[in-house]
Amino acid sequence: MTGPWPQLNENDLLLKRKIAKGGFGLIYEAEYQGKRVAAKQLPSRKPSYADITMMRHELSLLQYVFILF
C-alpha cells in the first residue's frame, strides 16, 4: 500500500500479546523502537480493493489519535 505513511522496519517491532480482534485483523500490544504501541496484524489473505480502502480510511483517522493523546 502506498500513501503518506512511513514504512516501518519490522525488526524494530516486538508483538507482545493480543488485545483485540476486529473485522480487519488482530490488534497487539507491542513495542516499537522502545516505545509502547498498538500494532495491527492484517489477515494473511490478499486484501481486496474494499479492504485497502477501509484500511486507508482507518489510518487517516488514527493521525488524530496521536494528536489528541
Secondary structure, 3 states (H helix, E strand, C coil): CCCCCCCCCHHHEEEEEEEEEECCEEEEEEEECCEEEEEEECCCCCCCHHHHHHHHHHHHHHHHHHHHC
